[in-house]
């Protein structure tokens, strides 16, 4: 698939230093066959993948370094991507979406990320926002907001994180007080991708009491009085998408912009993030794939001590390890995507596992790729350093490892008390024989918590 896509990662380097060139242009033995991302896909999915790879090669890869170094938000390119259906990949077709599956979306985002991981990550966040409106909004809201978002005539940002509540999302403080037919919002959101550039802000805010049941979801449109933005953050990576604080000061928003019922916001946020974790993990896989191919290509042209680096057995083992981690990550992400599409009972846990595993392993791959390029890998002429920088934040956002910020103590995603707990439990929280794990008072639950819930509470089914 990599060959047929025409993707030429080396072309972006444009440097006379003997660096990596197009990975599919030589006949050397390679890992391309065993890391082929089309393996296991049906013909339709291979078609989506090829379109995404071709677009990444043509419209993204040649500009990736420039967008990063000049901190450009590539609006025109993203609107071209939307013409291919990438603005609402898993949004229903009656409002302009492509109506594809979560696996299809994972395949597409992985392919696009080989061209520019940072921009693809923003596109995936935009997709998550459109899906939330499409899934939980009224018919009027769906047809008002979704069509211009699917064409990317308008862009969307997801507003959950606050300065004082990162992983502990249920403790957010941004308030929305109802006054007649409007909500008046006060508070701020932090680290918002697209902040200041997006047209639609899907905001989680507090309309009720403390905890997840007091949270609602409200769409705030750019230009609304009382909506403002902080300074553009200076980041290690993700520089093709702006990141700013989003600030609400007596910001009056029509009640008609509330998505779902009052108190349903936390459910909407968590349901959205299940897919968001698959999306960002897919972006990590795309960056890692590109890094493996670039590294293999570099080893086939770089000589040391009179021999190609590709002949060094130690480096061969390193490359094989990178390929193994890549394939394992891809399989885990795609398995979770299928589970989410099928609404299986293990979907939430699998999304957590896939995000945790793939973002960690794929960053390790990108980091190792830089190392195997030697001093050249540290130069901005070489793409591996950008993949590494753009991938690093994937371990933090959408629920960082190990805390994850997935669920508040004693609650499942539908706000109901649930048997969830952390890896390290005090004696008082240990389960009675045959009983569920109970969370320690005040605990913060995340990836590890979901996994212990899965393994402990279903231990009989695993034996």
N, C-alpha and C positions, 0 to 999 in steps of 0.2 A: 504493500500500500504506500509505503514511503516513497518507493521509486515512482509508482504510477501517479502519485500526487503532484510530482514536479517540484516539491518543496526543496529549496536550495538554501539551507541554513547558512552555509559558509559565505554566500554572496553578500550578506550584510556586513562582513568583516572589512572588506575593501581595504586591506592593508598589505604593503609590500614586504612583510616580515616572514614570509614562509609559513603563515598560519594555516588553520584549517580551511579547506575548500569544500565544494559540494560533496555531501556524503555518499551520493549514489553514482558518482562519475567514474569510479575505478572498480577493477575486478578483484580487489583484495578480498580475502576471507573476512567476513564481518559477522556482526551479531544481528544484522537487520532481519534475517529470517525468523529468529527466535523471539525478537521483540516486536515483530510486525503487529501494529495495533489493530489490524483488520481481522486477525485470527478470532474466530468465534462469532463474528457478526454475520447477519444475513445479508443478502444482496442489496436490499433497500438501505440498510444501515451503512454498508460500504459506500453506497452512493452519497449519503449525507456526509460521510467522513471525507470522501474525495473532494466534494465541493468545499468543505471547510478547510482542508489542507491547501487546496489550490488558492482559495481566498487569502489564507494566511501567508502563503508564499508571495502572492502578487501584491496585496494591499497592506500587509502588516510588517512582515520581516524586513523589507528594505528601509522602513522608517522607524523601527523599534528603538534604535540607539538615539535617533534625533528626538523622538518623543520623550525619552528618558532624560536626556541631557538638557533639553530646553523646557521640560515640564509642560508639554503640549497635550491638551485634551482633544483627541482626534475625532471631532464631531462628524466630519464628512465621511471618514472611513466607516464609522459605526452606522451611519445611515445607509451606506452601501451594504453593510452586513445585514441590516434589517430588510433590505430588498430580497435577500436570500432566505428570509424567514427567521433570522437569528435574534430578532428583537423580542419575540414571544414564543420561544421554542416549545414550551409545554403549556401554552395558553390555548384555550379553545378557539376553534376556527371562526366561530360566528362573530368574534370581536377582533379578528385580524391575526390571531395566533396561528402557529403551525400545527398545533394539536399533536405533537410528538410525545414519545414516552420519556421517562427519566433516563433510561439507558441511552436513548437517542441523544438526549441533551448532554449526557456525560461524554459520549463519543465526540460530539461537536465541539464542546468546550475544550476537551483535551487537544483536538486538532488545532483549534484557533490559538491555543496557548503556546504552541510551537512558534507562532509568528510574533506574538507579543503577550506575555503572561499577564502583565499589569493591566492592559486594556481589556483582555478577555475576562479577567476577574471582575472588572467593572460591569461588563456586559452581562455576566452571570448574576451579579447583584441586581441589576436592572430587571433581568428576567424573573428573579425571585419576587420583586415588588409587584410586577405585573400579574404574576400568578396569584399572589395574595388578594389582589383586588378582584381578579377573575373568579377566584374560588369562594371568597367570603362576601363579596360585594353584592348589592342588589342588581337587578337587571339594568336599572337606570345608571347606576355607577359603572357597571361593566362596560356599557356602550358609550358612556361619556369619557371615561378615563383610558380604557384599554386600547382602542384603535390608534390614537396618536403615539402611545407608548410602544406598540408593536412595530410601527414604522420608524420609531425613534425620531419622529418629529419632535417629541418631547422625551426627556430623560427622567429617570426616577432614582431616588435615594431611600435607603432604609435607615430609620432613626430609632434605634433602641438604646445603644450605649450612652451612658452619662458619665461626667467626670467622677462621680462618687459611686457609680454602680456599673462595673464592667461585666465580669462573669456573674455577679449577683444581680441579674437583670430584674428580678421580681421586686427589688427594693427601689426602683426608679422613682424620681421625685417630680419630674415634669408634670404639672397639674393642668387639668382641663375642667374649668368650672362652667357649668351650664347656665346661661343667661338668655332666657327666651329661646329663640331658634338658632342660637350660636353657642359654641364653646369658646371660652377665653383661656388661651394657653399661656402659661408662664413656666420658664425653666430653660434648660439647654441640653443639647446632645453633643457628644464628643466623637472625634475620629470618623466623621461621616464621609464616605466615599461619594464623590460628586457634589459635595457641599458647595453651594454658591453657583454651581453650573446647572444642576438638575432643575427641572420644572415642577416635579411632583415629589413631595416628601411624605413617606408612609411613616407616621409618627406613633409610637407607643407612649401613652400618657395616662396619668392617674385621674380617673373620673370618680372613683370611689375610695374605699378605705385602704389600709395597708395590705400588702401581699398581692399575689397574682390575680385574685378575683376583682381587685379594684382598678385593673388596667384595661383601657380601651384603645382601639386603633382608629386614628383620624388622618385623613389625607389633607395636607396643607399645601396649597399651591404657591409657587413663587410669585412674588409681588404682593402677597397678602400683607397689609399693614401690621407691624409688630414682628415680622419675620426678618431676621438679619443673620449675618454670618461672621465668624471669626476670621483670623488671618489664615492664609494658606500655609499648611504645615510643611515643614522641610523634612523629608523622609529618606530613609536608606534606599528604599525601592518603591515600587508602585507610583512612579513619578508621572506616568501618562494620565493618571486620574487625580484630580484635586481632592484634598482632604481638609475639611474645615469643621469647626464647631458650628452647630445650627442653634440659633438663639431665638426664644419666644418671649416677647415682652408685651403683655396684654394683646396677644394675637388672636383676633376674633375669627373663628372659622365656622361656617354653617354646619348645623347638626346633620344636614344632608350629606356631609363629607365623612361621617363616621362609617367605618367598614364593620359590618356585623353588629351585634348587640353590645350595649354597655357591659363591661366586664369580660368580654370575649377576647380582648386584645392580646393577653398572654398566650392563649391558645393559638391565635393567628400567628403570633411571633414565633412560637416554637415549631408549629407546622411548617412555616416558611423556612426556618433554619434547618430542618431535617434535609430539605432539598439543597439549601445553601451549602451545607457541609459536603454533600456529594459534588456540588459544582466546584467549590474551591479545591477539593481534593483532586478533581479532574484536571483543573488548571495546573496543579502541582505535577501530576503525571505527565502532562504535555511538556512542561519545562524540563522534567527529568529525561524524557525521551529525547528531546532535542540535545540535551547535554551529553547523553550517552553517545549519540551519533557523532556529535562534534568531537568528542574525546577519541572515539575510535578512529575518526578521520585524522586527527592530529597525530596520533601514534603511528599512523601509516605514512606520514611525511616527515616527521621530526627525527633527526639522527643525533645520537650521542655515542661517543666511544666507537665511532665507525659503523654503527648498526642502527637500524630503525628501532624506535622505542617499542614498536609492535612486536618485536622479537624478544622482548624482555619478559620472562615468565612471571615475574612479580607483578608487572603491569597488566599482563594478560589475566592473572587471577583477580586483580582489582576491577578490571573491566567486567569480568564475568560476575563478580559480586554486585556491581552496579546494575547489570542486566537482570540479575535474579531479583533484586529489590524492586526494580521497575515493574517486572511482570507480576510479582506478588501484589504490588500496590494497585496496578490496573485491575487485576482480577477481583481484589477486595472491593474496590470502588464500584465496579460494574455489578458485582453481586448485591451490594447494598442498594444500588439504583433499581435493580429488578425487584427487590423486596419492598422498597418504597412505592414503586408503581403498583405492585400487587396488594399493598396495604396489609402486609403480613404482620403478625404480632411481634416479630423480632426486628422489624424495620428500624425502629428508633435506635436500638442497640447496635445494629449493623452500620447505620449511618455514623454513629459515634465512633465505632471501631475503625471504619474506613477513613474517616477524617483524621483521627489520631495517628493511625498507622501510615497512611499515604503521605500526609504532610511531613511527618518526621523522616520517613525513608527517602522521599523525593528531595527534601532539602539536603539530606546526607549525600545523595547522588550528585546534586548540583555542586555541592561543596567539594566533593572528591574530584569532580570534573575540573574544577578550577585548579585544584592541587596538581592534577596530572598534566595540566598545561604549563606547569612551572611558572616562571616569571611572566610569561605571556598571558597566563590566565588572569593576572592581576591588572592587566591593561584594559582600558575601556574600548580598545580596538577589537577586543575579542568578546564574543557574545556570552561566553560561559559565566562571566562575572555578573552580567545583568540577570540571567536566569536565577543565579544564586541569590541575588539581592531581592528580586521580586518574589521568590519563593519563601523567603524567611518569614514574612508576616503571616503566611498561611497557617503557621503553627500557633498563632496568637488569636486571630479573628475567628468568628463563628464558634466561639467557645474554645478558649485556650487550653492546652494540655499543661498540667493534669487536671485543673479544676473544671474546665469545660463550660461552666455556667449553663448547664442544661436544664436542671430542675431545682426548684426550691425545696427545702426540707419537707418531706411527707406529702408531696404532690406529684401527680402524674401530669401528662401534658393537657389533660382535659380538666385540670383543677381538682380532681378527686383525690382524696387521701390514697396513697399508694405505698406498697412495700419496697421502698427504695432506701439505699444506705451507702455509706462510704466503705472504702477498702479497709481502713483501720477503725474498728468499732470498739468502744468501751464495753466492759462486761455487761453493763445494764442494757446495752443495745443488742446483745447476742440473741439470736432467735431461740425460742423454745423449741423442743423437739417437734418437727413437722410444721413449725410456724415460720412466718416470713421475717426477713431482716427488717428491723425498724431503724430509722435514722437517729443518730444522736441529736439532742436538742441544739438548735442553732447551727447545724452542719451546713456546709456549702457543697452541693452535689454537682458532679460533672462526669467526665468520661469514665473515670474509675468507678464512680457510683453506679452508673448504668451497667457496667460490666459485672460488678459484684451482684447486682440485682438479678442479672440474667443467669449467672452461674450458680448462685446460692439458692434463689427461690425456685429454680427449675432443676435443681441438682438431681432429682429422681429421674427426670427425663434424659439426663446426660449419662447415666450409668448403664 
